[in-house]
Amino acid sequence: MLASGKQSTLYIDARVTTMSPEGLILIGNLGVAAIRATWKADSIGGLTLGADPISYAISYTSGLQSGKPLRAFTVRKESKKHGTGKLIEGPFQSGDCVVVVEDVITSGSSALQAVAAIRNAGGIVQGVLALVDRNEGGRQAIEDMGLTVVSLVTVEELLPLIPSA
């Protein structure tokens, strides 16, 4: 069962890659290049947990390169019941131009949940950067909201690399 509620014969555990040293390096470089080629952003982030390592890798890499560093933040699934009660954690600022980050797009619901939270907090969402697009309608749902979607890889590109697929 996927986070979207859909059944699938192919589960993509992006965390195996997004939390490995090699994956962080690759995603950081590819992510910064994709964002700078497509949008002008101040910060990046998405729904925890899938977006977190991707956002952090891109933010860190952007700080090592020339140009404006991208600040990373996390969107909680629901506001904290204690402390500050924040829904968005990190150096996000109202008025930021934001790229929402997603690990795997299936239905688009996680990215759209992050978009709504960011907009409610005063962020200006530029688009969505996904590590993997499953090509199951999520891209279209996001684009229907007027947002550009860029994916670093599609499920079709991954299939030849998966031994059991």
C-alpha positions in Angstrom: 0.0 0.0 0.0 1.4 3.4 -1.0 1.0 6.7 1.0 -1.6 7.7 -1.6 -3.7 4.7 -0.6 -3.2 3.0 -3.9 -2.0 -0.6 -4.3 1.1 -1.2 -6.4 3.3 -4.1 -7.3 6.3 -1.8 -7.3 7.3 -0.1 -4.1 10.0 2.6 -4.4 11.8 3.1 -1.1 13.5 6.3 -2.0 15.0 6.6 1.5 17.5 3.9 0.7 19.0 6.4 -1.8 18.1 9.8 -0.2 19.7 8.8 3.1 22.9 7.3 1.7 26.1 9.4 1.3 26.3 8.7 -2.5 22.6 9.5 -2.9 22.8 12.8 -1.0 25.7 13.9 -3.2 24.0 13.0 -6.5 20.6 14.4 -5.4 22.2 17.6 -4.1 23.9 18.3 -7.4 21.0 17.2 -9.7 18.5 19.1 -7.5 20.4 22.4 -7.5 20.9 22.2 -11.2 17.2 21.5 -11.9 16.0 24.2 -9.5 18.3 26.9 -10.9 17.4 25.9 -14.5 13.7 26.2 -13.8 12.9 28.6 -10.9 14.2 31.4 -8.8 13.8 30.2 -5.3 14.7 31.3 -1.8 13.9 28.1 0.0 12.9 24.5 -0.5 11.0 21.9 1.5 8.2 19.5 1.6 6.2 17.1 3.6 8.2 15.1 6.2 9.8 12.5 6.0 10.3 11.8 2.3 11.2 15.4 1.3 13.6 16.0 4.2 16.8 14.4 3.1 16.3 15.7 -0.5 15.8 19.3 0.7 18.8 19.1 3.0 21.0 17.7 0.3 20.0 20.4 -2.1 20.3 23.1 0.5 23.8 22.0 1.5 25.0 21.6 -2.1 23.6 25.1 -3.0 25.7 26.5 -0.2 28.9 25.0 -1.6 28.2 26.4 -5.1 28.2 29.9 -6.4 24.9 31.7 -6.4 22.3 32.2 -3.7 22.1 29.3 -1.2 18.6 27.7 -0.8 17.3 27.4 2.7 15.7 24.1 3.6 12.6 23.5 5.7 10.2 20.8 6.7 6.4 20.7 6.5 4.8 18.6 9.3 1.9 16.4 8.5 0.0 18.3 11.3 0.8 21.1 13.7 2.6 20.3 16.9 0.3 20.1 19.8 3.0 21.6 22.1 5.8 24.2 21.9 5.3 26.7 19.1 2.7 24.6 17.3 4.4 25.2 14.0 3.4 23.4 10.8 6.6 24.5 9.0 10.0 24.0 10.8 13.2 25.6 9.7 14.3 29.0 8.2 11.2 29.3 6.0 10.0 33.0 5.8 6.7 34.4 4.7 7.2 35.8 1.2 9.8 33.2 0.2 9.7 31.9 -3.3 9.6 28.1 -2.7 10.1 24.9 -4.6 8.3 22.0 -3.0 10.3 18.8 -2.8 8.8 15.3 -3.1 10.5 12.0 -3.0 8.0 10.0 -5.1 4.9 11.5 -6.9 2.0 9.1 -7.2 -1.3 10.9 -6.7 0.3 14.3 -5.9 -1.5 14.6 -2.6 1.6 14.9 -0.4 3.1 17.6 -2.6 -0.3 19.4 -2.6 -0.6 19.2 1.2 2.8 20.9 1.4 1.8 23.5 -1.2 -1.3 24.4 0.9 0.7 24.7 4.1 3.3 26.9 2.5 0.8 29.1 0.9 -1.1 29.5 4.2 2.2 30.6 5.8 2.8 33.2 3.1 5.1 31.3 0.8 5.0 31.7 -3.0 5.2 28.2 -4.4 7.1 28.2 -7.7 6.7 24.5 -8.5 7.5 20.9 -7.4 10.7 19.0 -7.8 10.3 15.3 -7.5 13.0 12.6 -7.2 10.8 10.0 -8.9 7.5 10.4 -10.9 5.5 7.2 -10.9 3.4 8.6 -13.8 0.2 7.7 -12.1 -1.6 11.0 -12.4 0.2 13.0 -9.6 2.0 15.3 -12.0 -1.2 16.2 -13.7 -2.9 16.9 -10.4 -0.1 19.3 -9.4 0.0 20.9 -12.9 -3.7 21.4 -12.7 -3.0 23.7 -9.7 -0.9 25.8 -12.0 2.5 24.5 -10.9 5.4 23.2 -12.9 6.7 19.8 -12.0 10.2 18.6 -12.7 11.2 15.0 -11.9 14.8 13.8 -11.7 13.7 10.3 -12.9 10.6 8.5 -13.9 9.5 5.0 -12.9 10.0 3.9 -16.5 13.6 4.9 -16.3 14.1 3.0 -13.1 12.4 -0.3 -14.1 15.4 -1.6 -16.1 17.6 -1.0 -13.0 15.4 -3.0 -10.6 16.4 -6.7 -10.6 12.9 -8.1 -9.8 10.9 -5.7 -12.1 
